[in-house]
Structures are given as C-alpha cells and as structure tokens.
Amino acid sequence: MNKILCLFLIFSCSFVVGKDKYDCIYKKNSKVDVTKKYPFNIATKIIWVSWKSDEEGMPKTIKDYTKEKITWENFSDSVSISNSNKGNLADILFNYKYAVNGAYDLSSKCYIPRDAVLFLDKNGTLIDYVEMCFECTDYRLMTTKWKFDFCEGKLDLLKKYKVEQLKK
C-alpha cells in the first residue's frame, strides 16, 4: 500500500513541477470563437493607441475622454487593427491565462497607462476599451461586460503584437 501511495505522489508531483500558478499559458476554449465575444462582436473598428502620459495636456488615463469625444491628436501612435488581425488580438486577450485558476494581482500600484485598445461602433463612438500599463502589469476596462486574465506572458505577447501592427 505504501508503494502505491508513494508512486501516486511522485506521479502527481510530476504534473505540478515547473508550473507556477503565475505562469501564463495558452488555454484555448474550442467551443467559443473569441471574435464573437464582447466587445469584438459589436465593434466595427478597433484601434490601438499609445500616448506619453507625462507630457503636459496628456490624459493620465483613457477614461479622461468621453464616449463621444476622443482627442486623437494626443496620441503618439495610433493604428487600426484590420479584420484579419483582430482574431490574433482576441486570441491573446481571451486564451492566454494563468496556469492555475485563482484571483491573482501581480501589479504594482504605479498605474500610468500608455496604451489602450479602443473599440468603436460604425459612428466612431467609443463602445469599450482595454487600457494597459506595461510597467506595473495592470489594466482597466471601460465596462464590466468582459474580463480576462492579465498574466505577465500576455504582456509580452501584447507588446509584440503592438510592434507588429505599427510596422504595417
């Protein structure tokens, strides 16, 4: 009996070793097309914007804008996400998750966001956004209609995605 218990423990531990609960891993939900999830399903235009929040006149956060009025001149970079690339963005946001389920907060409290993804309707009105601070590993959403894990590996993927979009 002790041998069986010992083998069971060794076997169980082999699955846990190397998997930190804070690791960001790809967990695709094959039953759901992520581009059909909110806000991707209703946005007709998706724009990645970047700004320097320490410049005079720049907002500290995207929430300083109203849904109807966005001051586009305040952004240092702005790139429209094409329909063919919105699936990649949705995949990163929704399918990369913590290795172990739970409520984790790895962020520091600096929160000076410099990037946001804006979701607009056909009239150019802001539907929702995800605002990101890569320095403190935190994000904010405009509404509570959606949520996702913001694990550290996702930050690297989003930074790479942004650079790729700016090169186009």
Backbone as a ProteinNet text record, in pm:
[ID]
protein_1_A
[PRIMARY]
MNKILCLFLIFSCSFVVGKDKYDCIYKKNSKVDVTKKYPFNIATKIIWVSWKSDEEGMPKTIKDYTKEKITWENFSDSVSISNSNKGNLADILFNYKYAVNGAYDLSSKCYIPRDAVLFLDKNGTLIDYVEMCFECTDYRLMTTKWKFDFCEGKLDLLKKYKVEQLKK
[TERTIARY]
83.1	0	87.2	195.3	286.1	351.9	384.7	446.7	350.4	225.3	123.8	105.5	97.9	83.7	204.9	322.7	447	449.9	412	407.2	304.4	190.6	86.3	137.7	206.2	260.5	365.2	452.2	555.3	489.3	392.5	320.8	246.1	180.3	105.4	197.9	310.9	405.9	466.2	478.7	538.6	454.8	324	238.4	250.5	286.7	291.2	425.7	533.7	667.4	678.8	733.6	752.9	632	521.9	403.4	377.8	425.8	397.5	256.8	180.8	43.6	37.1	147.4	150.6	190.6	231.7	268.4	148.9	177.7	75.1	81.8	-25	-26.3	-145.1	-133.9	-239.6	-343.7	-466.8	-578.3	-694.5	-694.1	-799.2	-927.7	-1035.7	-1167.2	-1220.3	-1214.1	-1250.5	-1399.5	-1480.8	-1624.6	-1664	-1572	-1605.2	-1512.2	-1570.3	-1492.4	-1473.3	-1349.7	-1324.3	-1358.9	-1362.9	-1401.5	-1552.8	-1625.3	-1769.8	-1802.7	-1699.4	-1718.6	-1716.3	-1783.4	-1783.7	-1642.2	-1598.9	-1657.7	-1625.3	-1551.5	-1515.7	-1639.1	-1744.5	-1863.5	-1944	-1926	-2005.5	-1921.4	-1791.1	-1705.1	-1686	-1700.9	-1674.2	-1532.2	-1470.7	-1333.6	-1261.3	-1139.3	-1056	-925.4	-888.5	-769.1	-681.6	-552.9	-454.3	-394.3	-399	-343.1	-236.6	-139.2	-33.4	-12.9	18.2	47	147.9	207	300.2	224	192.6	107	178.3	311.2	381.3	395.2	350.8	354.2	238.9	262.2	158.9	38.6	-78.3	-200.2	-242.7	-160.1	-196.2	-280.1	-375.2	-456.1	-375	-408.5	-344.7	-404.9	-521.3	-591.7	-689	-726	-819.2	-957	-987.3	-1119.7	-1141.3	-1034.4	-1049.6	-1126.2	-1142.4	-1219.7	-1364.3	-1453.9	-1593.8	-1615.4	-1727.1	-1758.6	-1771.3	-1817.6	-1842.4	-1720.5	-1629.3	-1518	-1385	-1303.7	-1167.5	-1074.8	-978.9	-884	-769.3	-783	-688.3	-548.7	-538.9	-408.9	-318.7	-376	-297	-220.3	-247.1	-181.3	-54	51.6	176.8	173.3	100.6	83.6	-63.2	-108.2	-245	-245.9	-296.8	-301.7	-433.7	-499.8	-623.6	-589.5	-663.6	-646.2	-736.5	-676.7	-754.7	-839.2	-941.3	-1027.1	-947.9	-845.7	-766.7	-677.2	-647.8	-563.3	-640.5	-770	-845.8	-858.5	-857.5	-861.6	-737.4	-621.9	-498	-503.8	-555.8	-569	-666.8	-780.7	-880.3	-823.1	-745.5	-682.4	-588.4	-506.2	-414.6	-492.9	-592.6	-667.2	-745.4	-810	-900	-841.8	-741.1	-695.1	-564.7	-495.6	-377.7	-421.4	-397.6	-449.9	-345	-372.5	-286.2	-288.1	-174.2	-162.2	-260.4	-284.4	-375.7	-484	-610.4	-719.5	-708.6	-749	-746.8	-750.7	-755.3	-754.4	-615.4	-537.6	-400.2	-385.5	-311.1	-280.7	-130.8	-66.9	78	118	20.5	50.5	104.3	186.6	225	121.1	133	26.3	64.6	164.3	203.4	92.1	40.1	-61.4	-53.9	36.6	47.4	37	-85.4	-103.3	-55.8	0.8	45.9	-12.8	-91.2	-150.2	-295.6	-373.9	-513.4	-558.8	-653.2	-720	-862.5	-900.6	-1033	-1123.5	-1244.8	-1345	-1452.8	-1470.5	-1561.7	-1675.6	-1790	-1901.6	-1890.7	-1989.9	-1984.1	-1982.9	-2026.7	-2026.2	-1899.6	-1807.1	-1684.3	-1699	-1810.3	-1834.8	-1767	-1704.8	-1633.8	-1733.1	-1717	-1801.6	-1737.4	-1608.8	-1534.5	-1386.1	-1305.6	-1160.3	-1095.1	-973.1	-883.6	-762.1	-734	-622.1	-513.9	-387	-280.1	-161.9	-109.6	14.9	113.9	204.4	300.9	402	428.2	526.7	480.1	353.8	306.5	219.7	212.6	137.2	-8.3	-73.7	-214.3	-293.4	-423.8	-511.1	-644.5	-719.1	-854.6	-943.9	-1068	-1168.2	-1269.7	-1328.8	-1429.6	-1556.2	-1594.9	-1718	-1687.4	-1786.6	-1773.6	-1833.1	-1855.5	-1915.6	-1819.3	-1690.6	-1591	-1478.3	-1401.5	-1290.1	-1197.2	-1070.7	-973	-856.7	-776.1	-653.5	-551.2	-477.6	-372.2	-238.6	-206.3	-82.8	37.8	154.8	274.8	311.4	294.7	324.7	237.2	116.1	25	79.4	143.4	203.1	306	390.8	492.8	428.4	324	253.8	187	128.3	63.1	164.9	278.8	384.4	431.1	452.7	496.6	389.2	262.9	151	148.8	166.3	166.2	276.9	396.8	510.4	483	427.3	395	293.2	191.9	88.9	143.8	236.3	294.2	384	440.9	529	450.9	323.1	242.8	207.6
-119.7	0	125.6	122.8	238.2	263.8	154.7	171	239.2	199.4	258.1	406.2	438.5	577.8	660.7	603.6	670.5	697	597.6	613.8	718.9	718.4	817.5	958.7	978.6	1110.5	1156.6	1067	1101.6	1138.6	1059.4	1084.1	1217.4	1246.3	1371	1491.1	1479.9	1591.2	1622.4	1524.1	1547	1642.9	1651.1	1744.5	1886.2	1899.8	2030.2	2098.5	2023	2079.7	2159.7	2279.5	2363.3	2448.1	2432.4	2512	2603.6	2725.8	2824.7	2876.8	2901.8	2947.2	3081.8	3156.9	3285.6	3274	3155.3	3135.4	3163.8	3218.6	3248.3	3139.6	3063.3	2954.6	2969.4	2905.4	2910	2803.7	2848.5	2757.9	2797.5	2746.2	2781.9	2708.2	2782.5	2723.4	2697	2573.7	2539.1	2557.2	2572.4	2587.5	2731.6	2825.5	2966.8	3034.2	3101.7	3184.9	3318.8	3350.2	3469.1	3599.2	3597.4	3719.9	3744.1	3646.9	3662	3706.9	3724.8	3770	3922.7	3976.6	4120.9	4166.6	4277	4378	4355.8	4250.1	4221.8	4201.2	4146.7	4113.3	4235.7	4350.4	4468	4584.1	4578.2	4686.4	4676	4788.5	4790.1	4839.5	4902.5	4948.9	4929.2	4875.9	4855.5	4930	5015.7	5098.3	5085.3	5056.1	5054.6	5194.6	5257	5391.1	5389.4	5478.4	5495.1	5644	5680	5818.5	5825.2	5940.1	5964.3	6041.3	5976.9	6038.8	6144.8	6154.5	6253.6	6387.5	6394.9	6521.9	6609.1	6737.5	6831.5	6821.4	6817	6809.3	6668.1	6569.9	6431.5	6374.4	6291	6232	6131.2	6116	6012.8	5876.5	5876.6	5754	5781.3	5680.1	5696.7	5738.2	5711.5	5746.2	5897.5	5976.2	6121.5	6164.7	6074.5	6104.2	6061.4	6127.1	6084.3	5982.7	5914.1	5816	5882.4	6005.4	6074.6	6150.4	6190.4	6275.7	6218.1	6182.9	6137.3	6237.1	6288.3	6383.7	6305.3	6274.3	6188.3	6248.6	6380.7	6447.5	6415.7	6370.9	6342.6	6210.9	6131.6	6002.5	6012.3	5950.5	5949.4	5844	5735.3	5628.6	5589.9	5553.4	5507	5414.9	5294.1	5200	5123.8	5118.9	5042	4894.5	4814.1	4668.6	4616.5	4552	4500.2	4381.2	4352.2	4237.4	4107.9	4096.8	3974.2	3962.2	4073	4070	4079.5	4107.3	4119	3982.7	3876.2	3742.1	3713.9	3761.1	3743.5	3819.1	3941.3	4020.1	3954.6	3911	3843.5	3715.4	3642.8	3519.9	3548.2	3652.2	3687.9	3727.9	3812.8	3862.4	3751.8	3664	3567.6	3428.7	3387.2	3248.6	3228.4	3334.8	3320.9	3350.4	3252.2	3260.2	3212.6	3238.7	3185.6	3033	2970.6	2824.8	2760.7	2827.8	2776.3	2880.3	2837.6	2930.8	2994.9	3119.4	3191.9	3340.1	3417.8	3563.3	3612.1	3650.6	3693.3	3839.1	3911.4	4050.3	4066.6	4068	4082.8	4228.1	4316.3	4453.8	4533.6	4632	4732	4842.7	4945.1	5044.5	5175.2	5173.1	5296.5	5342.8	5257.3	5274	5406.8	5408.5	5518.7	5455	5429.9	5359.6	5443.7	5376.6	5444.1	5380.3	5274.8	5205	5170.7	5168.5	5126.5	5070.5	4979.2	4930.5	4981.5	5059.8	5122	5043.4	5019.6	4950.9	5053.5	5079.3	5183.2	5123.6	5192	5148.9	5215.2	5194.9	5245.9	5398.3	5464.5	5610.4	5667	5579.7	5625	5651.7	5609.2	5626.5	5513.5	5548.1	5450.7	5356.8	5225.4	5123.2	5075.4	5048.2	4994.9	5009.8	4984.9	4986.3	4897.3	4858.6	4799.5	4891.4	4943.6	5035.6	4959	4975	4891.4	4974	4929.8	4984.7	4868.7	4866.4	4756.9	4761.8	4879.6	4892.6	4825.6	4845	4788.1	4664.3	4615.2	4494.1	4500.4	4609.2	4624.2	4673.7	4658.1	4703.4	4745.4	4821.8	4860.8	4850.5	4815.4	4806.7	4918	4963.5	5069.3	5017.3	4895.5	4838.5	4705.1	4652.9	4521.2	4411	4438.8	4341.3	4230.9	4248.9	4148.3	4150.1	4039.9	4025.9	3917.7	3927.7	3826.4	3832.8	3726.8	3726.3	3817.4	3891.5	3977.5	3929.2	3805.3	3744.3	3803.9	3790.3	3855.8	3813.9	3688.7	3643	3711.5	3745.8	3816.2	3955.4	4018	4149.5	4144.4	4043.9	4028.5	4006.3	3925.2	3899.6	4026.2	4104.8	4228.8	4332.2	4340.8	4432.6	4394	4264.6	4215.1	4242.4	4219.3	4244	4391.7	4479.6	4624	4660	4613.1	4642.8	4593.9	4474.2	4419.2	4504.9	4555.3	4638.2	4773.6	4828.6	4958.9	4950.4	4832.8	4814.7	4808.3	4777.4	4757.4	4888.1
0	0	0	78.4	84.3	-50.3	-123.5	-254.7	-352.1	-346	-434.4	-401.7	-274.4	-231.7	-275.4	-259.5	-298.7	-449.5	-528.6	-673.6	-714.3	-647.7	-675.2	-648.2	-537.4	-502.9	-604	-643.6	-742.4	-875.2	-916.9	-1041.1	-1035.6	-925.3	-908.6	-910.4	-843.9	-836.8	-972.8	-1059.6	-1190.9	-1274.3	-1249	-1321.5	-1267.9	-1143	-1078.2	-1097	-1100.9	-1112.4	-1240.9	-1230.8	-1347.9	-1382.7	-1317.6	-1343.4	-1224.9	-1235.6	-1133.7	-1160.7	-1056.2	-1075.5	-1147.8	-1146.7	-1214.5	-1361	-1405.3	-1545.2	-1635.3	-1749.2	-1847.4	-1954.1	-1968.2	-2065.3	-2160.4	-2274.2	-2374.7	-2342.8	-2317.3	-2289.9	-2380.7	-2501.1	-2596.7	-2564.7	-2563.5	-2548.4	-2688.7	-2731.4	-2869.1	-2898.1	-2795.2	-2815.9	-2846.5	-2824.2	-2838.7	-2938.9	-3037.6	-3128.6	-3057.4	-3019.5	-2937.4	-3009.4	-3142.8	-3213.2	-3204.5	-3153.8	-3134.4	-2991.4	-2910.1	-2772.7	-2768.1	-2667.6	-2645.4	-2613	-2660.2	-2749.4	-2896.9	-2927.5	-3067.2	-3154.7	-3096.3	-3173.7	-3216.8	-3151.6	-3190.6	-3243.2	-3225.2	-3273.1	-3424.3	-3491.8	-3635.9	-3663.5	-3564	-3578.1	-3445.7	-3454.3	-3336.4	-3360.5	-3265.8	-3281.8	-3158.2	-3180.8	-3071.7	-3066.8	-2950.1	-2933.5	-2824.8	-2839.4	-2739.4	-2717.6	-2595.9	-2565.2	-2452.6	-2438.8	-2329.7	-2223.1	-2113.6	-2012.8	-1930.2	-1943.4	-1863.1	-1935.6	-2061.2	-2132	-2085.9	-2085.6	-2043.8	-2136.9	-2079.6	-2157.5	-2193.3	-2164.7	-2194.8	-2080.8	-2112.6	-2006.2	-1926.2	-1801.8	-1719.6	-1752	-1809.6	-1841.6	-1956	-2028.3	-2139.8	-2088.9	-1962.3	-1910	-1903	-1925.4	-1931.7	-2056.2	-2153	-2272.8	-2251.9	-2324.5	-2320	-2432.4	-2426	-2529.6	-2666	-2666.6	-2792.5	-2844.6	-2756.8	-2800	-2754.2	-2850.9	-2825.2	-2894.5	-2821.3	-2877.9	-2940.4	-3069	-3139.5	-3145.7	-3142	-3150.8	-3031.8	-2920.9	-2800.7	-2807.5	-2908.7	-2917.6	-3000.2	-2949.7	-3024.5	-3134.8	-3111.8	-3210.4	-3215.6	-3332.1	-3349.1	-3469.5	-3453	-3564.5	-3561	-3676.2	-3687.4	-3699.2	-3628.1	-3633.5	-3744.4	-3841.7	-3955.2	-3910.9	-3988.9	-3958.1	-3953.1	-4039.5	-4040.9	-3916.5	-3851	-3731.1	-3601	-3606	-3481.6	-3411.2	-3489.1	-3429.5	-3346.3	-3393.3	-3316	-3184.6	-3187.5	-3065.5	-2968.6	-3018.8	-2934.6	-2874.8	-2954.5	-2908.1	-2790.8	-2802	-2693.5	-2568.6	-2585.8	-2468.9	-2396.4	-2471.8	-2409.4	-2384.5	-2459.4	-2448.7	-2373.1	-2336	-2250.4	-2108.5	-2020.3	-1884.2	-1785.4	-1658.2	-1553.4	-1558.7	-1525.6	-1527.5	-1430.2	-1318.9	-1216.7	-1194	-1190.9	-1168.4	-1030.8	-1022.8	-896.8	-923	-817.6	-828.9	-791.6	-891.2	-868.2	-905.6	-827.4	-857.4	-851.2	-967.7	-974.5	-995.3	-1001.9	-1037.2	-920	-954.8	-856.4	-869.7	-797.1	-797.4	-866.3	-954.7	-1023.7	-1117.3	-1194.9	-1297.7	-1373	-1468.3	-1563.5	-1702	-1747.8	-1875.1	-1992.2	-2089.3	-2210.4	-2336.4	-2317.7	-2431.5	-2402.3	-2509.1	-2497.1	-2631	-2624.3	-2744.5	-2734.9	-2834.7	-2838.1	-2931.8	-2887.8	-2969.1	-3003	-3133.7	-3179	-3261	-3257.9	-3342.4	-3479	-3564.9	-3702.1	-3708.9	-3601.9	-3597.2	-3534	-3495.2	-3431.5	-3282.5	-3226.4	-3083.4	-3006.3	-2898.5	-2815.9	-2747.5	-2774.3	-2712.6	-2582.4	-2591	-2476.2	-2504.1	-2403	-2420.5	-2317.3	-2348.3	-2250.1	-2247.7	-2130.9	-2110.6	-2036.5	-2078.3	-2022.8	-1973.4	-1859.4	-1807.5	-1803.7	-1901.9	-1909.8	-1795.3	-1741.4	-1634.5	-1505.2	-1471.4	-1344.9	-1365.1	-1486.9	-1522.3	-1477.4	-1512.7	-1475.5	-1596.1	-1590.2	-1697.2	-1638.2	-1715.9	-1677.3	-1800	-1773.3	-1878.7	-1858.2	-1965.9	-1956.4	-1889.7	-1922.5	-1866.8	-1798.5	-1732.9	-1668.4	-1756.2	-1882.9	-1973.8	-2015.1	-1985.3	-2022.4	-1922.6	-1923.3	-1831	-1883.6	-1848.9	-1886.5	-1789.2	-1785.7	-1705.3	-1771.9	-1692.8	-1746.6	-1693.8	-1723.7	-1676.5	-1748.7	-1688.5	-1739.8	-1882.3	-1915.3	-2050.7	-2154.1	-2115	-2205.6	-2237.4	-2140	-2162.8	-2275.8	-2271.7	-2376.1	-2512.5	-2516.6	-2642.6	-2695.7	-2606.3	-2648.2	-2697.4	-2630.3	-2675.8	-2815.5	-2837	-2967.9	-3073.7	-3038.1	-3129.2	-3169.2	-3071.2	-3098.4	-3196.8	-3172.3	-3260.4	-3402	-3415.3	-3547.2	-3619.4	-3546.4	-3607.4	-3652	-3573.7	-3608.1	-3730.8	-3755.6	-3872	-4003.2	-3996.2	-4118.4	-4183.2
[MASK]
++++++++++++++++++++++++++++++++++++++++++++++++++++++++++++++++++++++++++++++++++++++++++++++++++++++++++++++++++++++++++++++++++++++++++++++++++++++++++++++++++++++++

